[in-house]
Amino acid sequence: MDLVPNPDSPHSNNSGGSSPNSSPHNFSSSSSAATAGGAAASSSPPSLSRYESQKRRDWNTFGQYLRNHRPPLSLSQCSSAHVLEFLRYLDQFGKTKIHTHMCPFFGHPNPPAPCPCPLRQAWGSLDALIGRLRAAYEENGGKPETNPFGARAVRLYLREVREVQSKARGISYEKKKRKKPQQHEQHHPPPPPAAV
């Protein structure tokens, strides 16, 4: 595989990893108007949101991964096993230190010194990536019931990664409870007792 990480990728920071992409594209568009016969017509497509741009980059990256696979795969041949292989492949571009059991910093969220433990993709980055690819699969003609990104094996893999990383890094991934919005009630004094 000749894929290289895309430094412009939003998840190429210390909280996650990077998405490999050998041909980075800039999908933002500038508005330019062409004047013809006194009427102005826009010649550029509307600009995509950050989420849509990232989803398109991730989809292109996965397509490139399938083309570079030996033997090359079509999307219809793609299974959850190929998705898992892709996620493991992405670990080589990860930037999150995952401590081994033998490391003295195992379970410490902020280790005081460097260690030789491997860098991996952070669980949050993988989880978000799968969400974008799952949506892109269906937007590109895939059927929800055959979506390999929503397969049980992929969900179990992500759960396992989350558990391993939470232990290794000493970080809890428990869901935060949403606080109910407080209603400002006006306290009125009780009405006076009725005269008998």
Beta strands, then each sheet from edge to edge (+ up, - down):
strand 1: 33-36
strand 2: 39-42
strand 3: 96-97
strand 4: 119-120
sheet 1: 1+ 2-
sheet 2: 3+ 4-
end
